[in-house]
Amino acid sequence: MGISGGKDSYTLLHLLKMVQRNYKIPFELIAVHISNTALPYRVNTLKMGEICDKINVPFHLKELNESVENRSKSPCFYCSWVRRKEVFLMADELNANKIAYGHHLDDVNETLIMNMIVHGTISAFPASKSFFDGKFDIIRPLILISEPETIRYSEIYSFPDEEQNCEFEERNLRDSLKGVMNNLYALKKNAKINLFRSMSKIDTDYLPDKTK
């Protein structure tokens, strides 16, 4: 699994370890962190390793030095692309066929709205998706868990969070969307889950004709 050093990935790590202990079919759990030393953003990888050690999960750290400035895509997009590429490479080296990420319900909804605004598409990311002709599956076990729930879980188990924010974070549309999303959720009790469910209930009969 990919571990970022934030509350979501620590929550996923902890829950997957519990599943591993109780699941009838044995599977191996490995934590991987990709660090880009070209960025000021840092997490406590020593603490990360200690947490993995404590629950008996092998921890692998890969350090890169990739500048994200002056690219054709945004810094956040390019950084994310580089990290995903390295995770695939490490999965191949470790003979892993499943890559788990800690994306949660709020991440999906934010991605939906962001893609509508930026790309004009109704899309987000699925709970699972195969890559490279089925060689790897990306899975998101927390996709129905809300961010407040992961925050609370992390508080209960005293998981650390990111030590330093990235200098590009304030330029990130996703970060700006959080306030908008919170306002939407405040309008109706079930707004968050209903927004998520809407992606599987698209009524094309009541949508405008496709425009060129």
C-alpha positions as CSV (number, residue, x, y, z in Angstrom):
1,M,0.0,0.0,0.0
2,G,1.0,3.6,-0.5
3,I,1.6,5.5,2.7
4,S,1.8,9.3,2.6
5,G,2.4,10.0,6.3
6,G,-1.1,11.5,6.7
7,K,-4.1,10.5,8.7
8,D,-5.8,8.7,5.8
9,S,-3.0,6.4,5.0
10,Y,-2.2,5.6,8.6
11,T,-5.9,4.7,9.1
12,L,-5.8,2.5,6.0
13,L,-2.6,0.8,7.2
14,H,-4.0,0.1,10.6
15,L,-7.3,-1.3,9.2
16,L,-5.6,-3.4,6.6
17,K,-3.4,-5.0,9.3
18,M,-6.5,-5.9,11.2
19,V,-8.0,-7.5,8.1
20,Q,-4.8,-9.4,7.5
21,R,-4.9,-10.8,11.0
22,N,-8.5,-12.0,10.6
23,Y,-8.9,-12.8,6.9
24,K,-9.2,-16.5,6.0
25,I,-7.1,-16.1,2.8
26,P,-3.5,-15.0,3.7
27,F,-2.0,-12.0,2.0
28,E,1.1,-9.9,2.4
29,L,1.0,-6.3,3.5
30,I,3.8,-3.9,2.5
31,A,3.9,-0.1,3.1
32,V,5.7,2.1,0.5
33,H,6.5,5.8,0.8
34,I,7.7,7.9,-2.1
35,S,9.7,11.0,-0.9
36,N,10.6,13.9,-3.3
37,T,13.6,15.7,-1.9
38,A,13.1,18.5,-4.4
39,L,10.1,19.7,-2.4
40,P,10.1,21.4,1.0
41,Y,7.3,19.1,2.0
42,R,8.5,16.5,4.6
43,V,7.1,13.8,6.7
44,N,8.7,12.0,9.6
45,T,9.8,8.8,7.7
46,L,11.5,7.6,10.9
47,K,8.2,7.7,12.7
48,M,6.5,6.1,9.7
49,G,8.9,3.2,9.9
50,E,8.4,2.8,13.6
51,I,4.6,2.6,13.2
52,C,5.0,0.0,10.5
53,D,7.5,-1.9,12.7
54,K,5.2,-1.9,15.6
55,I,2.4,-3.7,13.7
56,N,4.9,-5.9,11.8
57,V,4.4,-4.4,8.3
58,P,7.6,-4.1,6.1
59,F,8.3,-0.5,5.2
60,H,10.0,0.6,2.0
61,L,11.2,4.2,1.4
62,K,12.1,5.5,-2.1
63,E,13.6,9.0,-2.4
64,L,13.4,11.0,-5.6
65,N,14.7,14.4,-6.6
66,E,12.2,15.7,-9.2
67,S,11.5,19.4,-9.7
68,V,7.8,20.1,-10.3
69,E,8.1,23.6,-11.6
70,N,8.1,24.8,-15.2
71,R,6.1,21.8,-16.4
72,S,3.3,21.6,-18.9
73,K,1.0,20.4,-16.1
74,S,0.4,21.9,-12.7
75,P,3.0,21.1,-10.0
76,C,0.5,19.0,-8.0
77,F,-0.5,17.0,-11.1
78,Y,3.1,16.3,-12.1
79,C,4.2,15.4,-8.5
80,S,1.3,13.0,-8.2
81,W,2.1,11.4,-11.6
82,V,5.8,10.9,-10.6
83,R,4.8,9.3,-7.3
84,R,2.2,6.9,-9.0
85,K,4.8,5.8,-11.5
86,E,7.3,5.0,-8.7
87,V,4.7,3.1,-6.8
88,F,4.0,0.9,-9.8
89,L,7.7,0.3,-10.3
90,M,8.1,-0.7,-6.6
91,A,5.0,-2.9,-6.8
92,D,6.7,-4.7,-9.7
93,E,10.0,-5.1,-7.7
94,L,8.1,-6.4,-4.7
95,N,5.9,-8.8,-6.7
96,A,2.8,-7.0,-5.5
97,N,-0.4,-7.2,-7.5
98,K,-2.6,-4.8,-5.4
99,I,-1.9,-1.2,-4.6
100,A,-4.0,0.3,-1.9
101,Y,-4.5,4.1,-1.4
102,G,-6.2,5.9,1.4
103,H,-8.6,8.0,-0.7
104,H,-11.9,8.5,1.2
105,L,-15.4,9.7,0.4
106,D,-14.6,13.4,0.6
107,D,-11.7,12.9,-1.9
108,V,-14.1,11.3,-4.4
109,N,-16.6,14.1,-4.1
110,E,-14.0,16.8,-4.4
111,T,-12.5,15.1,-7.5
112,L,-16.0,14.9,-9.1
113,I,-16.6,18.6,-8.7
114,M,-13.1,19.6,-9.7
115,N,-13.3,17.5,-12.9
116,M,-16.7,19.1,-13.7
117,I,-15.1,22.6,-13.2
118,V,-11.8,22.0,-14.9
119,H,-12.4,19.4,-17.5
120,G,-16.2,19.5,-18.1
121,T,-16.5,15.8,-17.3
122,I,-18.4,13.8,-14.7
123,S,-15.7,11.5,-13.4
124,A,-13.7,10.8,-10.2
125,F,-11.9,7.6,-9.4
126,P,-13.2,4.1,-8.7
127,A,-13.0,1.8,-5.7
128,S,-10.8,-0.5,-7.8
129,K,-9.3,-0.4,-11.3
130,S,-6.9,-2.7,-13.2
131,F,-3.8,-1.4,-14.9
132,F,-1.3,-2.9,-17.5
133,D,-3.6,-5.7,-18.6
134,G,-4.5,-6.7,-15.1
135,K,-1.0,-6.9,-13.8
136,F,-1.9,-4.4,-11.0
137,D,-5.1,-3.4,-9.3
138,I,-5.4,-0.1,-7.5
139,I,-7.9,-0.4,-4.7
140,R,-9.3,2.2,-2.3
141,P,-10.8,0.5,0.7
142,L,-11.8,3.7,2.4
143,I,-13.9,5.1,-0.4
144,L,-17.1,5.0,1.7
145,I,-15.4,6.4,4.8
146,S,-15.6,10.2,5.4
147,E,-12.6,12.4,6.2
148,P,-14.0,13.3,9.7
149,E,-14.0,9.5,10.4
150,T,-10.4,9.1,9.4
151,I,-9.5,12.1,11.5
152,R,-11.2,10.7,14.5
153,Y,-9.6,7.2,14.0
154,S,-6.2,8.8,13.8
155,E,-6.8,10.8,17.0
156,I,-7.8,7.6,18.9
157,Y,-4.6,5.9,17.8
158,S,-2.4,9.0,18.0
159,F,-1.2,8.8,14.5
160,P,1.0,11.7,13.4
161,D,0.1,13.9,10.4
162,E,2.1,15.8,7.8
163,E,4.8,17.8,9.5
164,Q,5.1,20.5,6.8
165,N,2.8,21.7,4.0
166,C,4.0,21.8,0.5
167,E,4.7,25.3,-0.9
168,F,2.5,24.6,-3.9
169,E,-0.5,23.6,-1.7
170,E,-2.1,27.1,-1.7
171,R,-2.2,26.9,-5.5
172,N,-4.1,23.7,-5.4
173,L,-7.7,23.9,-6.6
174,R,-8.6,20.9,-4.4
175,D,-7.6,22.8,-1.3
176,S,-9.7,25.8,-2.3
177,L,-12.7,23.5,-2.9
178,K,-12.9,22.2,0.6
179,G,-14.7,25.3,1.9
180,V,-17.2,25.0,-1.0
181,M,-17.8,21.4,-0.3
182,N,-18.4,22.0,3.4
183,N,-21.0,24.6,2.4
184,L,-22.7,22.0,0.1
185,Y,-22.7,19.4,2.9
186,A,-24.3,21.8,5.3
187,L,-27.4,22.3,3.0
188,K,-28.8,18.8,3.7
189,K,-28.0,16.0,6.1
190,N,-27.3,13.3,3.4
191,A,-25.7,15.7,0.9
192,K,-22.2,14.0,1.1
193,I,-23.3,10.5,0.4
194,N,-26.0,11.6,-2.1
195,L,-23.4,13.5,-4.1
196,F,-21.3,10.2,-4.2
197,R,-24.3,8.1,-5.2
198,S,-25.3,10.5,-8.0
199,M,-22.3,9.2,-10.1
200,S,-24.0,5.8,-10.4
201,K,-27.5,7.4,-11.1
202,I,-26.9,9.6,-14.1
203,D,-30.3,10.1,-15.9
204,T,-29.3,10.9,-19.4
205,D,-32.9,11.5,-20.4
206,Y,-32.9,14.6,-18.4
207,L,-29.6,16.1,-19.5
208,P,-29.0,18.7,-22.2
209,D,-28.0,17.4,-25.6
210,K,-24.2,17.0,-26.1
211,T,-22.7,20.2,-27.4
212,K,-19.7,20.4,-29.6
